[in-house]
Amino acid sequence: MIYVIAWLFPPLALLLVGKPFQAMLNGVLWIVGVVLSMGVIGLFIVIPCIIWACAGVAVARGDKKHQQMLDTIAATRR
């Protein structure tokens, strides 16, 4: 579901995974791209914002899984 949000509204996806500064920068670029989307130039701005949001979500999910594994390993050593 978060990837659907990343496609439709990339800054919100970054904000939901806990990356507020990236969300702000992505939001500014995304708004500029949407305003300019009448031409091809807007797509060259919007598409990287979508890719950036999908990559940010993937990294956040990977970090969460990694932290869960570390917590499990720490719990078993006690």
DRENNU-284706 format. One record per atom (N, C-alpha, C): residue in one letter; residue number from 0; x, z, y. Coordinates in pm, 1 decimal, decimal comma. Layout:
<roros>
<roro 'A'; NUM; <X; Z; Y>>
...
</roros>
This chain:
<roros>
<roro 'M'; 0; <82,4; 0,0; -119,6>>
<roro 'M'; 0; <0,0; 0,0; 0,0>>
<roro 'M'; 0; <87,2; 0,0; 126,5>>
<roro 'I'; 1; <198,3; 71,8; 121,8>>
<roro 'I'; 1; <283,7; 79,6; 239,4>>
<roro 'I'; 1; <344,5; -56,8; 270,9>>
<roro 'Y'; 2; <364,4; -141,6; 168,7>>
<roro 'Y'; 2; <417,9; -274,5; 193,6>>
<roro 'Y'; 2; <313,9; -364,4; 261,9>>
<roro 'V'; 3; <187,6; -342,6; 234,6>>
<roro 'V'; 3; <82,0; -417,0; 304,5>>
<roro 'V'; 3; <83,6; -378,9; 452,1>>
<roro 'I'; 4; <99,5; -251,7; 480,1>>
<roro 'I'; 4; <109,9; -206,5; 618,7>>
<roro 'I'; 4; <234,9; -266,6; 683,4>>
<roro 'A'; 5; <343,2; -275,4; 607,0>>
<roro 'A'; 5; <466,3; -334,2; 660,8>>
<roro 'A'; 5; <445,8; -480,8; 697,2>>
<roro 'W'; 6; <364,2; -551,3; 624,3>>
<roro 'W'; 6; <337,5; -691,2; 656,1>>
<roro 'W'; 6; <244,7; -706,5; 775,5>>
<roro 'L'; 7; <145,2; -617,9; 784,5>>
<roro 'L'; 7; <45,4; -631,5; 890,9>>
<roro 'L'; 7; <87,8; -566,2; 1021,7>>
<roro 'F'; 8; <150,4; -449,8; 1012,0>>
<roro 'F'; 8; <190,8; -375,1; 1131,6>>
<roro 'F'; 8; <322,1; -303,6; 1102,1>>
<roro 'P'; 9; <434,1; -375,6; 1111,5>>
<roro 'P'; 9; <564,2; -322,2; 1071,1>>
<roro 'P'; 9; <604,8; -189,2; 1135,9>>
<roro 'P'; 10; <580,7; -167,6; 1266,3>>
<roro 'P'; 10; <623,7; -39,9; 1325,0>>
<roro 'P'; 10; <553,8; 80,6; 1262,7>>
<roro 'L'; 11; <427,9; 64,4; 1225,7>>
<roro 'L'; 11; <354,7; 174,8; 1163,9>>
<roro 'L'; 11; <413,6; 210,7; 1028,0>>
<roro 'A'; 12; <453,9; 111,5; 951,6>>
<roro 'A'; 12; <514,8; 137,5; 820,8>>
<roro 'A'; 12; <643,4; 217,8; 836,3>>
<roro 'L'; 13; <726,6; 179,3; 934,0>>
<roro 'L'; 13; <850,7; 253,5; 956,8>>
<roro 'L'; 13; <822,2; 395,6; 1003,4>>
<roro 'L'; 14; <719,7; 411,1; 1083,4>>
<roro 'L'; 14; <683,1; 544,9; 1130,7>>
<roro 'L'; 14; <632,1; 631,7; 1015,5>>
<roro 'L'; 15; <556,1; 572,9; 924,9>>
<roro 'L'; 15; <501,0; 648,4; 812,2>>
<roro 'L'; 15; <607,8; 694,1; 712,8>>
<roro 'V'; 16; <718,8; 621,6; 704,0>>
<roro 'V'; 16; <825,1; 663,2; 612,0>>
<roro 'V'; 16; <927,4; 753,5; 680,6>>
<roro 'G'; 17; <904,0; 788,1; 806,9>>
<roro 'G'; 17; <989,2; 885,1; 874,3>>
<roro 'G'; 17; <1106,6; 826,4; 949,2>>
<roro 'K'; 18; <1090,3; 709,8; 1005,1>>
<roro 'K'; 18; <1197,1; 647,3; 1083,5>>
<roro 'K'; 18; <1143,2; 615,3; 1223,7>>
<roro 'P'; 19; <1128,8; 717,3; 1309,2>>
<roro 'P'; 19; <1062,9; 695,4; 1438,6>>
<roro 'P'; 19; <1141,5; 608,2; 1535,7>>
<roro 'F'; 20; <1273,5; 620,3; 1539,4>>
<roro 'F'; 20; <1351,0; 539,5; 1633,3>>
<roro 'F'; 20; <1351,0; 392,0; 1592,9>>
<roro 'Q'; 21; <1360,9; 367,1; 1463,6>>
<roro 'Q'; 21; <1351,7; 229,7; 1416,4>>
<roro 'Q'; 21; <1212,5; 173,8; 1443,0>>
<roro 'A'; 22; <1110,5; 259,2; 1429,1>>
<roro 'A'; 22; <974,0; 215,7; 1454,8>>
<roro 'A'; 22; <954,6; 177,0; 1601,3>>
<roro 'M'; 23; <1015,2; 253,0; 1692,6>>
<roro 'M'; 23; <1002,4; 219,4; 1833,9>>
<roro 'M'; 23; <1067,9; 84,5; 1865,2>>
<roro 'L'; 24; <1189,4; 64,8; 1817,9>>
<roro 'L'; 24; <1258,7; -60,8; 1843,9>>
<roro 'L'; 24; <1187,0; -177,8; 1776,7>>
<roro 'N'; 25; <1144,5; -157,1; 1653,9>>
<roro 'N'; 25; <1071,0; -260,3; 1582,1>>
<roro 'N'; 25; <939,9; -290,7; 1654,4>>
<roro 'G'; 26; <875,5; -188,1; 1707,1>>
<roro 'G'; 26; <749,5; -207,7; 1779,3>>
<roro 'G'; 26; <766,9; -292,0; 1903,9>>
<roro 'V'; 27; <872,5; -265,6; 1978,6>>
<roro 'V'; 27; <898,4; -345,5; 2098,9>>
<roro 'V'; 27; <922,2; -491,5; 2060,6>>
<roro 'L'; 28; <1006,6; -513,1; 1960,9>>
<roro 'L'; 28; <1034,9; -650,5; 1918,3>>
<roro 'L'; 28; <910,6; -718,4; 1861,1>>
<roro 'W'; 29; <831,7; -643,2; 1785,2>>
<roro 'W'; 29; <712,3; -698,8; 1723,7>>
<roro 'W'; 29; <609,1; -737,9; 1829,2>>
<roro 'I'; 30; <591,8; -653,6; 1930,5>>
<roro 'I'; 30; <497,2; -685,5; 2037,6>>
<roro 'I'; 30; <542,3; -810,3; 2113,5>>
<roro 'V'; 31; <671,7; -819,2; 2142,7>>
<roro 'V'; 31; <723,6; -939,0; 2209,0>>
<roro 'V'; 31; <698,5; -1061,7; 2121,3>>
<roro 'G'; 32; <721,3; -1048,9; 1993,3>>
<roro 'G'; 32; <698,5; -1160,4; 1901,7>>
<roro 'G'; 32; <552,7; -1200,8; 1893,2>>
<roro 'V'; 33; <463,3; -1102,2; 1893,1>>
<roro 'V'; 33; <320,0; -1132,4; 1886,9>>
<roro 'V'; 33; <274,9; -1200,3; 2015,8>>
<roro 'V'; 34; <325,4; -1153,9; 2129,5>>
<roro 'V'; 34; <289,8; -1217,0; 2256,9>>
<roro 'V'; 34; <339,8; -1361,2; 2260,9>>
<roro 'L'; 35; <458,8; -1383,1; 2207,8>>
<roro 'L'; 35; <516,1; -1517,5; 2206,6>>
<roro 'L'; 35; <475,4; -1599,5; 2084,6>>
<roro 'S'; 36; <382,7; -1548,6; 2003,5>>
<roro 'S'; 36; <351,1; -1615,0; 1877,1>>
<roro 'S'; 36; <274,9; -1745,9; 1895,6>>
<roro 'M'; 37; <247,8; -1782,5; 2017,0>>
<roro 'M'; 37; <184,3; -1911,9; 2040,6>>
<roro 'M'; 37; <278,4; -2025,1; 1996,9>>
<roro 'G'; 38; <407,5; -1999,7; 2001,8>>
<roro 'G'; 38; <504,8; -2102,0; 1962,7>>
<roro 'G'; 38; <588,5; -2056,0; 1845,9>>
<roro 'V'; 39; <686,6; -2134,4; 1815,0>>
<roro 'V'; 39; <774,1; -2106,5; 1701,4>>
<roro 'V'; 39; <865,8; -1987,7; 1731,3>>
<roro 'I'; 40; <899,4; -1966,4; 1857,3>>
<roro 'I'; 40; <991,0; -1858,1; 1894,0>>
<roro 'I'; 40; <935,2; -1722,6; 1851,5>>
<roro 'G'; 41; <805,2; -1703,6; 1863,2>>
<roro 'G'; 41; <743,4; -1577,8; 1822,9>>
<roro 'G'; 41; <762,1; -1548,8; 1675,0>>
<roro 'L'; 42; <754,9; -1653,3; 1593,4>>
<roro 'L'; 42; <774,4; -1634,2; 1449,5>>
<roro 'L'; 42; <916,6; -1592,0; 1417,3>>
<roro 'F'; 43; <1013,1; -1639,8; 1496,0>>
<roro 'F'; 43; <1151,8; -1600,2; 1473,8>>
<roro 'F'; 43; <1175,6; -1454,4; 1511,3>>
<roro 'I'; 44; <1080,5; -1393,7; 1579,1>>
<roro 'I'; 44; <1090,7; -1251,1; 1612,5>>
<roro 'I'; 44; <1004,8; -1167,7; 1517,7>>
<roro 'V'; 45; <885,0; -1214,6; 1485,4>>
<roro 'V'; 45; <792,4; -1138,3; 1401,0>>
<roro 'V'; 45; <841,5; -1130,5; 1257,3>>
<roro 'I'; 46; <889,0; -1239,6; 1202,7>>
<roro 'I'; 46; <932,4; -1240,8; 1062,2>>
<roro 'I'; 46; <1048,8; -1144,2; 1037,4>>
<roro 'P'; 47; <1152,0; -1139,6; 1121,9>>
<roro 'P'; 47; <1256,3; -1037,9; 1099,6>>
<roro 'P'; 47; <1203,4; -894,4; 1112,1>>
<roro 'C'; 48; <1103,9; -873,0; 1197,8>>
<roro 'C'; 48; <1045,0; -738,6; 1207,8>>
<roro 'C'; 48; <977,1; -699,2; 1077,1>>
<roro 'I'; 49; <909,0; -794,0; 1014,4>>
<roro 'I'; 49; <843,7; -767,3; 885,9>>
<roro 'I'; 49; <948,0; -739,6; 778,1>>
<roro 'I'; 50; <1052,7; -820,0; 774,3>>
<roro 'I'; 50; <1159,3; -800,0; 675,7>>
<roro 'I'; 50; <1226,7; -665,3; 697,8>>
<roro 'W'; 51; <1252,1; -631,7; 824,1>>
<roro 'W'; 51; <1312,6; -503,1; 858,9>>
<roro 'W'; 51; <1225,9; -387,4; 810,0>>
<roro 'A'; 52; <1094,6; -397,3; 831,3>>
<roro 'A'; 52; <1004,3; -290,3; 788,2>>
<roro 'A'; 52; <1002,2; -277,8; 636,1>>
<roro 'C'; 53; <997,7; -389,6; 565,6>>
<roro 'C'; 53; <998,4; -384,6; 418,1>>
<roro 'C'; 53; <1128,4; -324,4; 366,5>>
<roro 'A'; 54; <1239,5; -361,4; 427,8>>
<roro 'A'; 54; <1368,2; -304,6; 386,8>>
<roro 'A'; 54; <1374,1; -155,4; 418,4>>
<roro 'G'; 55; <1323,1; -115,1; 532,9>>
<roro 'G'; 55; <1321,1; 26,8; 568,9>>
<roro 'G'; 55; <1236,7; 109,3; 473,6>>
<roro 'V'; 56; <1123,2; 54,3; 432,0>>
<roro 'V'; 56; <1037,4; 123,7; 335,4>>
<roro 'V'; 56; <1108,7; 135,4; 201,1>>
<roro 'A'; 57; <1173,7; 28,4; 158,4>>
<roro 'A'; 57; <1245,4; 30,6; 30,3>>
<roro 'A'; 57; <1357,9; 133,1; 32,6>>
<roro 'V'; 58; <1431,7; 140,0; 141,8>>
<roro 'V'; 58; <1540,7; 237,1; 153,4>>
<roro 'V'; 58; <1485,3; 379,9; 152,7>>
<roro 'A'; 59; <1376,4; 402,6; 224,4>>
<roro 'A'; 59; <1317,3; 536,8; 228,4>>
<roro 'A'; 59; <1267,6; 579,4; 90,1>>
<roro 'R'; 60; <1208,7; 486,2; 16,6>>
<roro 'R'; 60; <1163,1; 518,8; -119,3>>
<roro 'R'; 60; <1281,8; 547,1; -211,4>>
<roro 'G'; 61; <1387,8; 468,7; -197,7>>
<roro 'G'; 61; <1507,8; 491,7; -278,1>>
<roro 'G'; 61; <1571,7; 625,4; -246,9>>
<roro 'D'; 62; <1575,9; 661,1; -118,2>>
<roro 'D'; 62; <1630,3; 791,7; -79,3>>
<roro 'D'; 62; <1548,0; 905,3; -138,5>>
<roro 'K'; 63; <1415,5; 887,8; -138,7>>
<roro 'K'; 63; <1327,8; 991,3; -193,6>>
<roro 'K'; 63; <1351,2; 1008,6; -344,6>>
<roro 'K'; 64; <1362,7; 896,7; -415,5>>
<roro 'K'; 64; <1388,8; 903,6; -560,0>>
<roro 'K'; 64; <1524,5; 966,5; -588,4>>
<roro 'H'; 65; <1623,2; 930,5; -507,5>>
<roro 'H'; 65; <1757,0; 986,0; -524,6>>
<roro 'H'; 65; <1755,3; 1137,6; -502,5>>
<roro 'Q'; 66; <1685,3; 1182,6; -400,2>>
<roro 'Q'; 66; <1677,2; 1326,1; -373,4>>
<roro 'Q'; 66; <1605,3; 1399,2; -485,8>>
<roro 'Q'; 67; <1502,1; 1337,8; -542,5>>
<roro 'Q'; 67; <1432,2; 1398,8; -655,4>>
<roro 'Q'; 67; <1524,8; 1413,1; -775,9>>
<roro 'M'; 68; <1608,3; 1313,1; -800,8>>
<roro 'M'; 68; <1702,7; 1322,4; -912,3>>
<roro 'M'; 68; <1805,4; 1432,2; -887,4>>
<roro 'L'; 69; <1854,5; 1441,4; -765,0>>
<roro 'L'; 69; <1949,9; 1547,5; -733,0>>
<roro 'L'; 69; <1887,3; 1685,8; -748,5>>
<roro 'D'; 70; <1763,0; 1699,9; -706,5>>
<roro 'D'; 70; <1693,5; 1827,9; -722,3>>
<roro 'D'; 70; <1674,2; 1862,7; -869,0>>
<roro 'T'; 71; <1643,6; 1762,6; -951,5>>
<roro 'T'; 71; <1626,3; 1785,0; -1094,7>>
<roro 'T'; 71; <1758,1; 1827,3; -1158,9>>
<roro 'I'; 72; <1866,1; 1761,4; -1121,3>>
<roro 'I'; 72; <1997,0; 1796,5; -1175,9>>
<roro 'I'; 72; <2034,9; 1938,0; -1133,2>>
<roro 'A'; 73; <2009,9; 1972,8; -1007,9>>
<roro 'A'; 73; <2041,4; 2106,9; -960,0>>
<roro 'A'; 73; <1957,9; 2212,1; -1031,1>>
<roro 'A'; 74; <1832,3; 2179,3; -1061,8>>
<roro 'A'; 74; <1744,8; 2275,2; -1129,3>>
<roro 'A'; 74; <1789,7; 2298,1; -1274,2>>
<roro 'T'; 75; <1842,5; 2195,8; -1339,8>>
<roro 'T'; 75; <1883,1; 2210,4; -1478,4>>
<roro 'T'; 75; <2016,6; 2284,7; -1490,7>>
<roro 'R'; 76; <2094,9; 2290,0; -1385,7>>
<roro 'R'; 76; <2224,0; 2360,2; -1390,5>>
<roro 'R'; 76; <2210,3; 2509,5; -1368,6>>
<roro 'R'; 77; <2097,6; 2553,1; -1328,8>>
<roro 'R'; 77; <2078,9; 2697,3; -1301,7>>
<roro 'R'; 77; <2065,0; 2776,7; -1425,1>>
</roros>
